Amino acid sequence: MSNPVEEFNNYRAKMNEKLLANDNKIIKRIFNLDTNAFSEGALDIKTKELLGLVASTVLRCDDCIKYHLETSYKNGITKAEMMEAMSIATLVGGTIVIPHLRRAYEFWEALEESK
């Protein structure tokens, strides 16, 4: 049986490598900005990841949701914290985000199983 976490990470790594190999200054700067935005600052990393998760859910970006779920999980966010953040995302985003909520929950379970 395939592992959705490994599949996502392998595809993401492969495609990021290809994108960055094109040496496009703007794309490289956007990637760098993204990395720096989620580093420790006035807000801690956990808070920033939960903010990223909520924004990604409201914007309905499944890849972004998976990315922030995994980084949240790796940074010690609990299932209860994740679900509370996702409840805010569902409230703000409306019922249209429920399919993304389902897939997020499924991906979180895969993260727990791959531990």
C-alpha positions as CSV (number, residue, x, y, z in Angstrom):
1,M,0.0,0.0,0.0
2,S,1.3,3.4,-0.8
3,N,2.2,6.0,1.8
4,P,0.5,9.4,1.1
5,V,3.1,11.3,3.1
6,E,6.0,9.8,1.2
7,E,4.3,10.3,-2.1
8,F,3.6,13.9,-1.4
9,N,7.2,14.6,-0.1
10,N,8.8,12.7,-3.0
11,Y,6.8,14.6,-5.6
12,R,7.3,18.0,-3.9
13,A,11.1,17.5,-3.6
14,K,11.4,16.3,-7.2
15,M,9.4,19.2,-8.6
16,N,11.0,21.8,-6.3
17,E,14.4,20.7,-7.5
18,K,13.4,21.0,-11.1
19,L,11.9,24.5,-10.5
20,L,14.9,25.8,-8.7
21,A,17.3,24.3,-11.3
22,N,15.9,26.8,-13.8
23,D,17.7,29.5,-11.9
24,N,14.8,31.9,-12.0
25,K,15.6,34.8,-9.6
26,I,12.0,35.6,-8.7
27,I,11.0,32.0,-8.0
28,K,14.1,31.5,-5.8
29,R,13.3,34.7,-3.9
30,I,9.7,33.6,-3.4
31,F,10.9,30.2,-2.0
32,N,13.4,32.0,0.3
33,L,10.7,34.4,1.5
34,D,8.4,31.5,2.3
35,T,11.1,29.8,4.3
36,N,12.0,32.9,6.2
37,A,8.3,33.9,6.9
38,F,7.8,30.6,8.8
39,S,10.9,30.8,10.9
40,E,10.9,31.9,14.6
41,G,10.1,35.6,15.1
42,A,7.6,37.6,17.2
43,L,5.3,34.6,16.6
44,D,6.6,31.1,17.4
45,I,6.8,28.5,14.7
46,K,3.8,26.5,15.9
47,T,1.6,29.6,15.7
48,K,2.9,30.4,12.2
49,E,2.3,26.9,11.0
50,L,-1.3,26.9,12.3
51,L,-1.8,30.3,10.6
52,G,-0.4,28.8,7.3
53,L,-2.7,25.8,7.8
54,V,-5.8,28.0,8.2
55,A,-4.9,30.3,5.3
56,S,-4.2,27.3,3.1
57,T,-7.5,25.7,4.0
58,V,-9.5,28.9,3.3
59,L,-7.7,29.2,0.0
60,R,-8.4,25.5,-0.7
61,C,-4.9,24.5,-1.6
62,D,-4.5,20.8,-0.8
63,D,-0.7,20.8,-1.4
64,C,-0.3,23.7,1.0
65,I,-2.6,22.1,3.6
66,K,-0.5,18.9,3.4
67,Y,2.7,20.9,3.8
68,H,1.5,22.8,6.8
69,L,0.0,19.6,8.4
70,E,3.3,17.9,8.2
71,T,5.3,20.8,9.4
72,S,2.8,21.3,12.2
73,Y,3.0,17.6,13.1
74,K,6.9,17.8,13.1
75,N,6.8,20.9,15.4
76,G,4.7,19.1,18.0
77,I,1.2,20.4,17.3
78,T,-1.3,18.0,18.6
79,K,-4.3,16.6,16.8
80,A,-6.6,18.6,19.1
81,E,-4.7,21.8,18.2
82,M,-4.8,21.0,14.5
83,M,-8.5,20.3,14.7
84,E,-9.2,23.5,16.5
85,A,-7.3,25.4,13.8
86,M,-9.2,23.5,11.1
87,S,-12.5,24.4,12.8
88,I,-11.6,28.1,12.5
89,A,-10.6,27.5,8.8
90,T,-14.0,25.8,8.2
91,L,-15.9,28.6,9.9
92,V,-14.0,31.3,7.9
93,G,-14.0,29.4,4.6
94,G,-17.5,28.0,4.8
95,T,-18.8,24.6,3.9
96,I,-16.9,24.7,0.6
97,V,-13.7,23.8,2.6
98,I,-15.3,20.6,4.1
99,P,-13.8,18.3,1.4
100,H,-10.4,19.8,2.2
101,L,-11.1,19.2,5.9
102,R,-11.7,15.6,5.1
103,R,-8.5,15.2,3.2
104,A,-6.6,17.1,5.9
105,Y,-7.9,14.7,8.5
106,E,-7.0,11.7,6.4
107,F,-3.4,13.1,5.8
108,W,-3.0,13.7,9.5
109,E,-3.9,10.1,10.2
110,A,-1.2,9.1,7.6
111,L,1.3,11.3,9.5
112,E,0.4,9.5,12.7
113,E,0.7,6.1,11.1
114,S,4.1,6.9,9.5
115,K,5.6,7.9,12.9
